Amino acid sequence: MASDSGGTPPGPPPGVRVLVVGGGYVGMYTALRLQRKLKQRLRGGQAEIVVVTPEPYMTYQPFLPEAAAGSISPRHVVVPLRRVLADCKIVIGEAQRIDHAKRTATVTTLATGEDGTGAVEIPYDELVLAPGSVSRTLPIPGLADHGIGFKTVEEAIGLRNHVIEQMDIASATRDPAIRDAALTFVFVGGGYAGVEALAELEDMARYTSRYYHNIKAEDLKWILVEASGRILPEVGEAMGGYAIRELRGRNIDVRLDTRLESCEDRIAVLSDGSRFPTRTLVWTAGVRPAPVLAATDLPLNERGRLRCTAELTVEGVEHAWAAGDAAAVPDLTAAKTGRETAPNAQHAVRQAKVLAENVLASISGEPLQEYRHSYAGSVASLGLHKGVAHVYGRKLKGYPAWLMHRTYHLSRVPTFNRKARVLAEWTLAGLFKREIVSLGSLEHPRAEFELAAGGRRTRPGGPPHTDGLPGPGNPQRPDESQGPDGPPGNGG
């Protein structure tokens, strides 16, 4: 393809629209690289990148456990897409279905229910499918009613508030059964999310307990339930075994080859016959592909992921690309054929780079490159100053592994702005005491106003609350600002 008269390098013909579905690792990094390569053409109207995402930010999930523990501010765990992708069009919404034969995506936005016009159809020339994954749940009685996820920043902060609130309940109640249930925390799933979340929150709660006159660290009961015979399989069997010993050394009950059978009536029933009354059940037992994949005309494998080639194209389809959790990408570095790359951040970030280059190459009629990356290893945090790592064949534990965990993820979090803010927070956290404040009211911001306006509020896990203020079933009480003839007027 010849260069244009302005002497700029070859690029897409006028009017090429690249639709990126998903604003996570793959979606953001792919759009960012395309934006850099096509900057002049984007600004000249010769190309357009549209990013459809449910949230206006990308969540750096490895930092969720530290956000839950209060080591990092929630705002610094997310990357604002509109700032990073300034030359892209950001559509806050969800893709409901994709008709690749017609090159259209049906999208619902925040305005869909407001203006009554229904979903919109977005046509495209090139499709990048990177919707990520959602929590994989099982039909366990009571799970939908009482389970707590740990995949979003909202869930991480909500869990932090919840744990501290349970300590408040335990400190104030006179019922031993309620106290025991409030101080029992059950985590299901021994992968990264479950182990790191439990370890960080246990560390935080143990520190917080020193500020309660009637709660000791030994009163808190932490239980990790894993269906297989090991935890953290990514760091290897030896380091996984060390992690188990480290957790058990902190009085954390690690139960292997055990499943959750039920959690009805706030009682966790395990397959080994154990029963634990608990007000906290965190579910981190795996993920599954985003539901939108089932609403496409693209080929899926038996696990519901897109069948992809090593060039990150959707198998047997032109102008469709995928990577990350949603894609089944062959692992060319594996000793055995037929293996796929693991759905983790390490592969997603690197796949996004290759995917973006291949999209550009395809538009320009150039050959595509294959994705090939040997797994470098894994690091995991087990709380403050504790961790495990298995990187390039080297095994680390304790403080060195924890330091490597922080160094690696600080280097990987997007934008210099976020790196500087996270580093500053870590530095300040090392100089001052932990924050132990629960801001549970953030999850119900209108509760106080509704109460003041004469309504009733219900606190999670508690009875209707009136605080003596006027409301249904609550008589009017005198107020010091109210005179004998009633409340003062506006000019009073």
C-alpha positions as CSV (number, residue, x, y, z in Angstrom):
1,M,0.0,0.0,0.0
2,A,1.5,3.3,-1.1
3,S,2.1,6.2,1.4
4,D,-0.2,9.2,1.1
5,S,1.0,12.5,-0.2
6,G,1.8,13.8,3.3
7,G,4.6,11.3,3.6
8,T,3.1,9.6,6.6
9,P,3.6,5.8,7.0
10,P,1.0,3.5,5.5
11,G,-2.2,3.3,7.5
12,P,-5.8,2.2,7.2
13,P,-8.0,3.6,4.4
14,P,-10.4,6.4,5.4
15,G,-13.4,5.3,7.5
16,V,-11.9,2.3,9.1
17,R,-13.6,1.7,12.5
18,V,-12.1,-0.6,15.1
19,L,-14.6,-1.8,17.7
20,V,-13.0,-2.9,21.0
21,V,-15.4,-4.7,23.3
22,G,-14.1,-4.6,26.8
23,G,-12.0,-2.1,28.8
24,G,-9.8,-4.5,30.8
25,Y,-6.2,-5.5,30.2
26,V,-6.6,-6.5,26.6
27,G,-9.1,-3.9,25.7
28,M,-7.3,-0.9,27.2
29,Y,-3.8,-2.0,26.1
30,T,-4.9,-2.8,22.5
31,A,-6.8,0.5,22.1
32,L,-3.8,2.4,23.6
33,R,-1.3,0.9,21.2
34,L,-3.7,1.4,18.2
35,Q,-4.2,5.0,19.4
36,R,-0.4,5.6,19.4
37,K,0.1,4.1,16.0
38,L,-2.9,5.8,14.4
39,K,-2.7,9.2,16.2
40,Q,-2.6,11.4,13.1
41,R,-5.3,9.5,11.3
42,L,-7.6,9.4,14.3
43,R,-7.4,13.1,14.6
44,G,-7.9,13.6,10.9
45,G,-11.0,11.5,10.9
46,Q,-9.5,8.7,8.7
47,A,-9.9,6.1,11.4
48,E,-12.0,5.6,14.5
49,I,-11.5,3.4,17.6
50,V,-14.6,2.7,19.7
51,V,-14.3,1.1,23.1
52,V,-17.4,-0.4,24.6
53,T,-17.0,-1.1,28.3
54,P,-19.4,-1.3,31.3
55,E,-17.1,0.8,33.5
56,P,-15.2,4.0,32.6
57,Y,-12.0,2.6,34.0
58,M,-9.7,-0.4,33.9
59,T,-9.1,-2.3,37.1
60,Y,-5.6,-3.4,38.0
61,Q,-6.8,-6.6,39.7
62,P,-3.5,-7.7,41.4
63,F,-3.9,-4.6,43.7
64,L,-7.5,-5.5,44.8
65,P,-6.2,-7.4,47.9
66,E,-4.1,-4.4,49.0
67,A,-7.1,-2.1,48.4
68,A,-9.2,-4.3,50.6
69,A,-6.6,-4.1,53.3
70,G,-6.3,-0.4,53.0
71,S,-2.7,-0.3,51.8
72,I,-3.8,1.4,48.5
73,S,-6.6,3.9,47.8
74,P,-9.4,2.5,45.6
75,R,-8.9,5.4,43.2
76,H,-5.4,4.3,42.5
77,V,-6.4,0.7,41.6
78,V,-8.3,1.9,38.6
79,V,-7.1,3.7,35.4
80,P,-9.6,6.2,33.9
81,L,-10.1,5.2,30.3
82,R,-11.1,8.6,29.0
83,R,-7.8,10.1,30.1
84,V,-5.6,7.3,28.8
85,L,-7.6,6.8,25.6
86,A,-8.1,10.5,24.8
87,D,-8.3,9.9,21.0
88,C,-10.7,7.0,21.3
89,K,-14.5,7.1,21.6
90,I,-15.5,5.6,24.9
91,V,-19.0,4.1,25.1
92,I,-20.1,3.2,28.6
93,G,-22.4,0.2,28.1
94,E,-22.6,-3.5,27.5
95,A,-22.5,-5.5,24.2
96,Q,-25.6,-7.6,24.2
97,R,-24.9,-9.5,21.0
98,I,-22.6,-9.4,18.0
99,D,-23.5,-10.3,14.5
100,H,-20.1,-10.6,12.8
101,A,-21.7,-11.6,9.5
102,K,-23.2,-8.1,9.3
103,R,-20.3,-6.5,11.2
104,T,-22.6,-5.0,13.9
105,A,-22.7,-5.0,17.7
106,T,-25.9,-4.4,19.7
107,V,-25.1,-2.3,22.7
108,T,-27.1,-1.0,25.6
109,T,-25.9,2.2,27.3
110,L,-26.7,4.1,30.5
111,A,-29.1,6.2,28.4
112,T,-30.9,3.2,26.9
113,G,-33.5,3.0,29.7
114,E,-33.8,6.8,30.0
115,D,-34.6,7.9,26.5
116,G,-36.6,4.8,25.6
117,T,-34.9,4.3,22.2
118,G,-33.6,0.9,23.1
119,A,-30.2,-0.6,22.3
120,V,-28.0,0.9,19.6
121,E,-26.2,-0.9,16.8
122,I,-22.6,0.0,16.2
123,P,-21.2,-1.0,12.9
124,Y,-17.5,-1.9,12.6
125,D,-14.7,-3.0,10.2
126,E,-12.4,-4.7,12.7
127,L,-13.6,-6.4,15.9
128,V,-11.5,-6.9,19.0
129,L,-13.4,-9.0,21.5
130,A,-11.9,-8.7,25.0
131,P,-14.9,-8.7,27.5
132,G,-12.9,-10.6,30.1
133,S,-14.6,-13.0,32.5
134,V,-17.1,-13.1,35.3
135,S,-17.2,-15.1,38.5
136,R,-18.0,-18.8,38.0
137,T,-20.6,-19.8,40.5
138,L,-22.2,-23.2,41.2
139,P,-25.8,-24.1,42.2
140,I,-24.9,-24.2,45.9
141,P,-27.9,-23.5,48.2
142,G,-27.6,-20.0,49.7
143,L,-24.6,-18.9,47.7
144,A,-26.5,-16.3,45.6
145,D,-28.0,-14.9,48.8
146,H,-25.0,-14.7,51.1
147,G,-21.9,-15.0,48.9
148,I,-19.5,-12.1,48.3
149,G,-17.4,-11.9,45.2
150,F,-13.9,-10.5,44.8
151,K,-13.4,-9.4,41.2
152,T,-14.1,-5.7,41.2
153,V,-12.8,-2.7,43.2
154,E,-16.3,-2.2,44.5
155,E,-16.4,-5.7,45.9
156,A,-12.9,-5.3,47.5
157,I,-13.8,-2.1,49.3
158,G,-17.3,-3.5,50.2
159,L,-15.5,-6.5,51.7
160,R,-13.2,-4.4,53.8
161,N,-16.1,-2.4,55.2
162,H,-18.0,-5.6,55.8
163,V,-15.1,-7.2,57.8
164,I,-14.7,-4.2,60.1
165,E,-18.5,-3.9,60.5
166,Q,-18.5,-7.6,61.6
167,M,-15.9,-6.7,64.2
168,D,-18.1,-3.8,65.4
169,I,-21.1,-6.2,65.7
170,A,-19.1,-8.8,67.6
171,S,-17.8,-6.1,70.0
172,A,-21.3,-4.8,70.7
173,T,-23.5,-7.9,70.8
174,R,-24.5,-9.8,73.9
175,D,-25.3,-13.0,72.0
176,P,-22.4,-15.4,71.8
177,A,-23.8,-17.1,68.7
178,I,-23.9,-13.8,66.8
179,R,-20.4,-12.9,68.0
180,D,-19.0,-16.2,66.8
181,A,-20.7,-15.9,63.4
182,A,-19.5,-12.3,63.0
183,L,-15.9,-13.3,63.7
184,T,-15.9,-16.3,61.3
185,F,-14.7,-15.6,57.8
186,V,-14.9,-18.3,55.1
187,F,-13.1,-18.0,51.8
188,V,-13.8,-20.5,49.0
189,G,-11.1,-20.9,46.4
190,G,-7.3,-21.3,46.8
191,G,-6.2,-19.4,43.7
192,Y,-4.6,-16.0,43.7
193,A,-7.8,-14.0,44.4
194,G,-8.8,-16.2,47.4
195,V,-5.4,-16.6,49.1
196,E,-4.3,-13.0,48.6
197,A,-7.6,-11.5,49.7
198,L,-7.8,-13.8,52.8
199,A,-4.1,-13.1,53.7
200,E,-4.3,-9.3,53.4
201,L,-7.7,-9.0,55.2
202,E,-6.5,-11.3,58.0
203,D,-3.5,-9.2,58.4
204,M,-5.6,-6.0,58.5
205,A,-8.2,-7.5,60.9
206,R,-5.5,-8.8,63.3
207,Y,-4.0,-5.3,63.4
208,T,-7.5,-3.7,63.8
209,S,-8.4,-6.0,66.8
210,R,-5.9,-4.2,69.0
211,Y,-8.3,-1.2,69.0
212,Y,-11.2,-3.3,70.4
213,H,-11.4,-3.7,74.2
214,N,-13.1,-7.1,73.9
215,I,-11.8,-8.7,70.7
216,K,-8.4,-10.4,70.5
217,A,-6.7,-11.6,67.3
218,E,-7.2,-15.2,68.5
219,D,-11.0,-14.6,68.5
220,L,-11.1,-14.3,64.7
221,K,-11.6,-17.5,62.8
222,W,-10.4,-17.6,59.2
223,I,-11.1,-20.6,56.9
224,L,-9.8,-21.3,53.4
225,V,-11.7,-24.0,51.5
226,E,-10.1,-25.5,48.4
227,A,-11.5,-28.3,46.3
228,S,-8.1,-29.6,45.1
229,G,-5.2,-30.8,47.0
230,R,-3.1,-27.6,46.7
231,I,-3.3,-23.8,46.7
232,L,-1.6,-21.3,44.4
233,P,-0.7,-23.9,41.7
234,E,1.0,-21.2,39.6
235,V,3.9,-20.8,42.1
236,G,4.6,-24.5,42.1
237,E,4.1,-27.3,44.6
238,A,7.0,-26.3,46.9
239,M,6.0,-22.7,47.3
240,G,2.3,-23.7,47.5
241,G,3.2,-25.9,50.4
242,Y,5.1,-23.1,52.1
243,A,2.1,-20.8,51.7
244,I,-0.1,-23.4,53.4
245,R,2.4,-23.6,56.3
246,E,2.6,-19.8,56.5
247,L,-1.2,-19.5,56.7
248,R,-1.7,-22.2,59.2
249,G,1.0,-20.7,61.3
250,R,-1.3,-17.6,61.6
251,N,-4.1,-19.9,62.8
252,I,-5.8,-19.9,59.4
253,D,-7.7,-23.1,58.9
254,V,-6.7,-24.3,55.4
255,R,-8.9,-27.2,54.2
256,L,-7.8,-29.0,51.0
257,D,-9.9,-31.5,49.0
258,T,-12.9,-29.9,50.5
259,R,-16.0,-28.3,48.9
260,L,-18.7,-25.9,50.0
261,E,-22.0,-27.9,50.1
262,S,-24.3,-25.2,51.3
263,C,-24.4,-21.8,53.0
264,E,-28.2,-21.5,53.7
265,D,-29.2,-19.6,56.9
266,R,-25.6,-18.2,57.0
267,I,-24.2,-21.6,57.9
268,A,-21.3,-22.8,55.8
269,V,-21.6,-26.6,55.4
270,L,-18.4,-28.3,54.0
271,S,-18.0,-31.6,52.3
272,D,-16.0,-33.0,55.2
273,G,-19.1,-32.5,57.5
274,S,-18.0,-29.3,59.2
275,R,-20.5,-26.6,59.8
276,F,-19.5,-22.9,60.5
277,P,-22.1,-20.2,61.3
278,T,-20.7,-17.2,59.5
279,R,-21.8,-13.8,58.3
280,T,-18.9,-13.6,55.7
281,L,-18.6,-16.1,52.8
282,V,-16.2,-14.9,50.0
283,W,-16.4,-16.8,46.7
284,T,-13.3,-16.8,44.6
285,A,-13.6,-20.3,43.0
286,G,-12.8,-19.5,39.4
287,V,-14.1,-17.5,36.5
288,R,-16.0,-18.1,33.3
289,P,-16.1,-16.2,30.0
290,A,-18.3,-13.2,29.7
291,P,-21.9,-14.0,28.7
292,V,-21.7,-11.9,25.5
293,L,-19.6,-14.6,23.9
294,A,-22.6,-16.9,23.8
295,A,-24.5,-14.2,22.0
296,T,-22.2,-14.1,18.9
297,D,-21.9,-16.0,15.7
298,L,-18.3,-16.8,16.4
299,P,-16.8,-20.2,17.2
300,L,-16.5,-21.2,20.8
301,N,-14.7,-24.1,22.5
302,E,-16.2,-26.5,25.1
303,R,-15.4,-24.0,27.9
304,G,-17.2,-21.1,26.1
305,R,-14.1,-19.3,25.1
306,L,-13.4,-18.1,21.6
307,R,-11.4,-20.4,19.4
308,C,-8.3,-18.4,18.3
309,T,-5.2,-18.9,16.3
310,A,-1.7,-18.1,17.4
311,E,-2.0,-14.8,15.5
312,L,-4.9,-13.9,17.9
313,T,-7.5,-14.0,15.1
314,V,-10.8,-15.8,15.8
315,E,-10.5,-19.2,14.1
316,G,-12.0,-19.4,10.6
317,V,-13.2,-15.8,10.7
318,E,-11.8,-12.6,9.1
319,H,-11.6,-9.2,10.8
320,A,-12.3,-10.6,14.3
321,W,-9.6,-10.7,17.0
322,A,-9.6,-11.9,20.6
323,A,-7.2,-12.3,23.6
324,G,-7.2,-12.6,27.4
325,D,-9.8,-14.5,29.4
326,A,-12.2,-14.7,26.6
327,A,-9.9,-16.3,24.1
328,A,-8.5,-19.9,23.8
329,V,-5.1,-19.1,22.4
330,P,-2.7,-22.0,21.6
331,D,0.5,-22.0,23.6
332,L,3.3,-22.3,21.2
333,T,5.9,-22.6,23.9
334,A,4.3,-25.7,25.6
335,A,6.0,-29.0,25.2
336,K,2.8,-30.7,24.3
337,T,0.6,-29.5,21.4
338,G,-3.0,-28.6,22.1
339,R,-2.3,-26.6,25.3
340,E,-3.7,-23.1,25.7
341,T,-2.2,-20.0,27.3
342,A,-3.4,-19.4,30.9
343,P,-6.0,-16.7,31.3
344,N,-3.9,-14.3,33.4
345,A,-2.7,-10.8,33.3
346,Q,0.8,-11.8,32.3
347,H,-0.4,-13.2,29.0
348,A,-3.2,-10.6,28.5
349,V,-0.8,-7.6,28.5
350,R,1.6,-9.3,26.1
351,Q,-1.2,-10.6,23.8
352,A,-2.6,-7.1,23.6
353,K,0.6,-5.8,22.1
354,V,0.7,-8.5,19.4
355,L,-3.0,-8.2,18.8
356,A,-2.8,-4.4,18.1
357,E,0.2,-4.9,15.8
358,N,-1.7,-7.6,13.9
359,V,-4.8,-5.5,13.5
360,L,-2.6,-2.8,11.9
361,A,-0.8,-5.3,9.8
362,S,-4.1,-6.8,8.6
363,I,-5.4,-3.4,7.6
364,S,-2.2,-2.6,5.7
365,G,-2.1,-6.0,4.0
366,E,1.1,-7.1,5.8
367,P,1.9,-10.6,7.3
368,L,0.8,-11.3,10.9
369,Q,3.0,-12.4,13.8
370,E,2.3,-15.3,16.2
371,Y,2.0,-14.8,19.9
372,R,4.7,-16.7,21.7
373,H,5.6,-16.1,25.3
374,S,7.1,-18.5,27.8
375,Y,5.5,-18.3,31.3
376,A,7.9,-16.2,33.4
377,G,6.5,-17.4,36.7
378,S,4.3,-16.0,39.5
379,V,4.4,-14.0,42.7
380,A,1.8,-13.8,45.4
381,S,1.4,-11.7,48.6
382,L,0.5,-13.4,51.9
383,G,0.0,-10.1,53.8
384,L,2.4,-7.3,54.8
385,H,6.0,-8.4,54.4
386,K,5.1,-11.9,53.5
387,G,4.8,-13.6,50.1
388,V,5.9,-16.5,47.8
389,A,7.4,-16.4,44.3
390,H,8.5,-18.7,41.6
391,V,10.1,-16.7,38.8
392,Y,12.4,-18.0,36.0
393,G,13.0,-21.1,38.0
394,R,14.0,-19.3,41.2
395,K,11.9,-19.8,44.4
396,L,11.6,-17.0,47.0
397,K,9.5,-16.7,50.2
398,G,8.9,-14.3,53.0
399,Y,10.1,-10.7,52.7
400,P,12.1,-11.1,49.4
401,A,9.1,-12.6,47.7
402,W,6.8,-9.8,49.0
403,L,9.2,-7.2,47.8
404,M,9.4,-8.8,44.4
405,H,5.6,-8.9,44.3
406,R,5.3,-5.2,44.9
407,T,8.2,-4.3,42.5
408,Y,6.7,-6.4,39.7
409,H,3.2,-5.0,40.0
410,L,4.4,-1.5,40.4
411,S,6.2,-1.8,37.1
412,R,3.1,-3.3,35.4
413,V,0.4,-0.9,36.7
414,P,-0.5,1.4,33.7
415,T,0.6,5.1,33.6
416,F,3.3,6.9,35.4
417,N,0.6,8.8,37.3
418,R,-0.7,5.6,38.9
419,K,2.9,4.3,39.6
420,A,3.8,7.5,41.5
421,R,0.6,7.5,43.5
422,V,0.9,3.9,44.5
423,L,4.5,4.3,45.5
424,A,3.7,7.4,47.5
425,E,0.9,5.5,49.4
426,W,3.2,2.6,50.1
427,T,5.8,5.0,51.5
428,L,3.3,6.8,53.7
429,A,1.9,3.4,54.9
430,G,5.4,2.5,56.1
431,L,5.7,5.7,58.1
432,F,2.3,5.8,59.7
433,K,-0.2,3.4,61.3
434,R,-2.8,1.5,59.3
435,E,-6.2,3.1,58.6
436,I,-8.9,1.0,60.3
437,V,-12.0,3.0,59.3
438,S,-15.0,1.4,57.8
439,L,-17.0,3.5,55.3
440,G,-19.9,1.2,54.9
441,S,-22.3,4.1,54.4
442,L,-20.7,4.7,51.0
443,E,-22.7,1.7,49.8
444,H,-26.0,3.3,50.8
445,P,-25.3,7.1,50.4
446,R,-29.0,8.1,50.5
447,A,-29.8,6.3,53.7
448,E,-29.4,9.2,56.0
449,F,-31.3,11.6,53.8
450,E,-34.2,9.1,53.3
451,L,-34.4,8.8,57.1
452,A,-34.4,12.5,57.6
453,A,-37.1,12.8,55.0
454,G,-39.4,10.6,57.0
455,G,-38.5,7.2,55.6
456,R,-37.1,4.1,57.3
457,R,-33.7,2.6,56.7
458,T,-32.5,-1.0,57.0
459,R,-28.9,-1.6,57.8
460,P,-27.4,-4.7,56.2
461,G,-28.0,-7.6,58.7
462,G,-30.0,-5.4,61.0
463,P,-33.6,-4.4,61.8
464,P,-35.3,-1.3,60.5
465,H,-33.7,1.8,62.1
466,T,-35.4,5.0,62.9
467,D,-33.2,6.7,65.6
468,G,-36.3,8.3,67.0
469,L,-36.8,10.5,64.0
470,P,-40.3,11.0,62.4
471,G,-41.3,8.2,60.0
472,P,-43.9,5.5,59.4
473,G,-44.8,4.0,62.8
474,N,-42.7,6.5,64.6
475,P,-44.4,9.4,66.4
476,Q,-43.3,13.0,65.9
477,R,-40.8,14.0,68.5
478,P,-40.2,17.6,69.6
479,D,-37.2,19.3,68.2
480,E,-35.3,22.2,69.8
481,S,-35.7,24.2,66.7
482,Q,-39.4,23.7,66.6
483,G,-41.5,26.3,68.4
484,P,-45.0,25.9,70.0
485,D,-46.7,26.6,66.7
486,G,-44.7,24.1,64.7
487,P,-41.5,24.3,62.7
488,P,-40.2,27.8,61.7
489,G,-40.8,29.1,58.3
490,N,-38.2,29.9,55.7
491,G,-37.8,33.4,57.1
492,G,-37.7,32.3,60.7
